[in-house]
Amino acid sequence: MKIISEDEKNAHMNHVLSEGAKGLVYGGVLSVGIYSFFKYRRPARFATFTTSVKAAIITVPTIGLSAFWADQGSWEFDKMMHQSEYNQQQMLQEHRKFNSLSMSEKIFTTLGAHKYQIIVAAWAASLYGSWTIINKDKVMTTAQKAVQARVYAQAITVVLLLGTILLSLKEAEINKNKPAPLPHWKQVLAEKEAEKQAEKQEAEHKAAEEKRVSSEKKEHL
């Protein structure tokens, strides 16, 4: 049975938590969508729901998708780790690099890795929210509401683009401070050298053990 190292255990936990967080976000968006659909599109049906049903609409998709994504993340991690020795070393090396960062750098690195998903989700949520607010206005016509919503959409897009630029600059700054990655051919040579050293030590240990056993036999004779 293979003994799991501390680095591998921590890398697995971080990957599962990261994937579970994705599922939490996706499940939250789905829950809000279902809740809003019944509240605004089916108000008569929504009025018949008990507090438990309303709570279930929010919690079940959120927790369910989070658990599903976490389970998938665990399976994907095991698959990537056992594809090859090289993949395993690469993943553990990335985990060590991530752990060496400060808390703020970890946050920016995580946001940078998922920035496009975050931007699209924030853009869609802000558009929906702005339209919901504007649509409550009983004075404006539908055309005026559409114009106002477009103005909000343009402002939101500019803010998100600025956020993307700032995030990219911060990510570049963090990557600049990281040590240069070791070329693949050097990694292969280092691994081969480590294997040779391990084989040499094992052979020396085996020879010493055989010598000890031989000496003990001679003493008994």
C-alpha positions as CSV (number, residue, x, y, z in Angstrom):
1,M,0.0,0.0,0.0
2,K,1.4,3.4,-1.0
3,I,2.0,5.8,1.9
4,I,0.7,9.3,1.1
5,S,3.1,12.1,1.8
6,E,2.1,15.3,3.7
7,D,2.5,17.4,0.6
8,E,0.2,15.1,-1.4
9,K,-2.4,15.1,1.3
10,N,-2.4,18.9,1.5
11,A,-2.5,19.3,-2.2
12,H,-5.5,16.9,-2.4
13,M,-7.3,18.8,0.3
14,N,-6.6,22.2,-1.4
15,H,-7.8,20.9,-4.8
16,V,-11.0,19.4,-3.3
17,L,-11.7,22.7,-1.4
18,S,-11.1,24.7,-4.6
19,E,-13.5,22.6,-6.7
20,G,-16.0,22.5,-3.9
21,A,-16.0,26.3,-3.8
22,K,-16.7,26.4,-7.5
23,G,-19.7,24.2,-7.0
24,L,-20.8,26.4,-4.2
25,V,-20.8,29.4,-6.4
26,Y,-22.5,27.6,-9.3
27,G,-25.1,26.1,-6.9
28,G,-25.7,29.5,-5.4
29,V,-26.4,31.1,-8.8
30,L,-28.7,28.2,-9.7
31,S,-30.5,28.5,-6.3
32,V,-31.0,32.3,-6.8
33,G,-32.3,31.7,-10.3
34,I,-34.9,29.1,-9.2
35,Y,-35.9,31.2,-6.2
36,S,-36.3,34.4,-8.4
37,F,-38.2,32.4,-11.0
38,F,-40.9,31.3,-8.6
39,K,-41.0,34.6,-6.7
40,Y,-41.5,36.8,-9.7
41,R,-42.8,34.5,-12.5
42,R,-45.0,32.3,-10.4
43,P,-46.0,34.4,-7.4
44,A,-49.2,32.5,-6.7
45,R,-47.3,29.2,-6.5
46,F,-44.5,30.9,-4.5
47,A,-47.1,32.1,-1.9
48,T,-48.0,28.5,-1.2
49,F,-44.5,27.5,-0.3
50,T,-43.7,27.0,3.3
51,T,-40.5,28.4,4.9
52,S,-38.9,24.9,4.7
53,V,-39.6,24.7,0.9
54,K,-38.1,28.1,0.3
55,A,-35.0,27.2,2.4
56,A,-34.7,24.0,0.4
57,I,-34.7,25.9,-2.9
58,I,-31.7,27.8,-1.7
59,T,-29.8,25.1,0.1
60,V,-30.3,21.9,-1.9
61,P,-28.8,23.1,-5.2
62,T,-26.0,24.9,-3.4
63,I,-24.9,22.1,-1.2
64,G,-25.6,19.4,-3.9
65,L,-23.5,21.1,-6.6
66,S,-20.7,21.9,-4.0
67,A,-20.6,18.2,-2.9
68,F,-20.6,17.0,-6.6
69,W,-17.8,19.4,-7.6
70,A,-15.7,18.4,-4.6
71,D,-16.2,14.7,-5.3
72,Q,-15.2,15.3,-9.0
73,G,-12.2,17.3,-7.9
74,S,-11.0,14.4,-5.7
75,W,-11.4,12.0,-8.6
76,E,-9.6,14.3,-11.0
77,F,-6.8,14.9,-8.6
78,D,-6.2,11.1,-8.1
79,K,-6.4,10.6,-11.9
80,M,-3.8,13.4,-12.6
81,M,-1.5,12.3,-9.7
82,H,-1.3,8.7,-11.0
83,Q,-1.1,9.3,-14.7
84,S,2.7,9.6,-14.5
85,E,5.5,10.4,-12.1
86,Y,6.2,13.7,-13.9
87,N,2.6,14.9,-13.5
88,Q,2.7,14.0,-9.8
89,Q,5.9,16.0,-9.3
90,Q,4.5,18.9,-11.2
91,M,1.4,19.1,-9.1
92,L,3.2,18.8,-5.8
93,Q,5.7,21.5,-7.0
94,E,2.8,23.8,-7.9
95,H,1.3,23.1,-4.4
96,R,4.6,24.0,-2.7
97,K,4.9,27.2,-4.7
98,F,1.3,28.2,-3.8
99,N,1.9,27.5,-0.1
100,S,5.1,29.7,-0.1
101,L,2.9,32.7,-1.1
102,S,1.5,35.2,1.4
103,M,-2.2,35.2,2.1
104,S,-2.9,38.2,-0.1
105,E,-0.9,36.6,-3.0
106,K,-2.8,33.4,-2.5
107,I,-6.1,35.3,-2.9
108,F,-4.9,37.2,-6.0
109,T,-3.5,34.0,-7.5
110,T,-6.8,32.1,-6.9
111,L,-8.8,35.0,-8.3
112,G,-6.5,35.2,-11.3
113,A,-6.9,31.5,-12.0
114,H,-10.7,31.8,-12.2
115,K,-11.0,35.5,-13.3
116,Y,-13.0,34.8,-16.4
117,Q,-15.6,32.7,-14.7
118,I,-15.9,35.3,-11.9
119,I,-16.2,38.2,-14.4
120,V,-18.9,36.4,-16.5
121,A,-20.8,35.5,-13.3
122,A,-20.5,39.0,-11.9
123,W,-21.5,40.6,-15.2
124,A,-24.6,38.4,-15.5
125,A,-25.6,38.9,-11.9
126,S,-25.2,42.7,-12.1
127,L,-27.2,42.9,-15.3
128,Y,-30.0,40.8,-13.8
129,G,-29.9,42.9,-10.6
130,S,-29.9,46.2,-12.4
131,W,-32.8,45.1,-14.7
132,T,-34.8,43.9,-11.6
133,I,-34.3,47.3,-9.9
134,I,-35.2,49.3,-13.0
135,N,-38.2,47.1,-13.8
136,K,-39.8,48.1,-10.5
137,D,-40.1,51.7,-11.7
138,K,-43.7,52.3,-12.7
139,V,-43.1,55.7,-14.4
140,M,-40.6,54.8,-17.1
141,T,-41.7,53.1,-20.3
142,T,-40.2,49.8,-21.5
143,A,-38.0,51.7,-24.0
144,Q,-36.7,54.0,-21.3
145,K,-36.0,51.1,-19.0
146,A,-34.0,49.4,-21.8
147,V,-31.9,52.5,-22.3
148,Q,-31.3,52.9,-18.6
149,A,-30.4,49.2,-18.3
150,R,-27.9,49.6,-21.2
151,V,-26.3,52.5,-19.4
152,Y,-25.9,50.4,-16.3
153,A,-24.5,47.6,-18.4
154,Q,-21.9,49.8,-19.9
155,A,-20.8,51.1,-16.5
156,I,-20.6,47.6,-15.1
157,T,-18.6,46.4,-18.1
158,V,-16.1,49.2,-17.7
159,V,-15.7,48.5,-13.9
160,L,-15.2,44.7,-14.6
161,L,-12.6,45.5,-17.4
162,L,-10.7,47.7,-15.0
163,G,-10.8,45.0,-12.4
164,T,-9.5,42.5,-14.9
165,I,-6.6,44.8,-15.8
166,L,-5.7,45.3,-12.2
167,L,-5.9,41.6,-11.4
168,S,-3.7,40.8,-14.4
169,L,-1.1,43.4,-13.3
170,K,-1.1,42.0,-9.8
171,E,-0.8,38.4,-11.1
172,A,2.1,39.4,-13.3
173,E,3.8,41.0,-10.3
174,I,3.4,37.9,-8.2
175,N,4.7,35.7,-11.1
176,K,7.7,38.0,-11.5
177,N,8.8,37.5,-7.9
178,K,8.6,33.7,-8.3
179,P,11.8,31.8,-9.1
180,A,12.2,30.9,-12.7
181,P,10.9,27.4,-13.4
182,L,13.4,24.6,-14.0
183,P,13.5,23.5,-17.6
184,H,12.0,20.1,-18.4
185,W,15.3,18.5,-19.4
186,K,17.0,19.6,-16.2
187,Q,14.1,18.2,-14.2
188,V,14.5,14.9,-16.1
189,L,18.2,14.8,-15.4
190,A,17.6,15.7,-11.7
191,E,15.1,12.8,-11.4
192,K,17.5,10.4,-13.1
193,E,20.3,11.5,-10.8
194,A,18.0,11.0,-7.8
195,E,17.1,7.6,-8.9
196,K,20.7,6.6,-9.4
197,Q,21.6,7.9,-5.9
198,A,18.6,5.9,-4.4
199,E,19.7,2.7,-6.3
200,K,23.3,3.2,-5.1
201,Q,22.3,3.7,-1.5
202,E,20.0,0.7,-1.7
203,A,22.9,-1.4,-3.2
204,E,25.3,-0.2,-0.5
205,H,22.7,-1.0,2.2
206,K,22.1,-4.5,0.7
207,A,25.9,-5.2,0.5
208,A,26.4,-4.0,4.1
209,E,23.5,-6.2,5.3
210,E,24.9,-9.3,3.4
211,K,28.3,-8.6,4.9
212,R,26.8,-8.4,8.4
213,V,24.8,-11.7,7.9
214,S,28.0,-13.4,6.6
215,S,30.0,-12.2,9.6
216,E,27.4,-13.5,12.0
217,K,27.4,-16.9,10.3
218,K,31.2,-17.1,10.6
219,E,31.0,-16.2,14.3
220,H,28.5,-19.0,14.9
221,L,30.7,-21.5,13.1
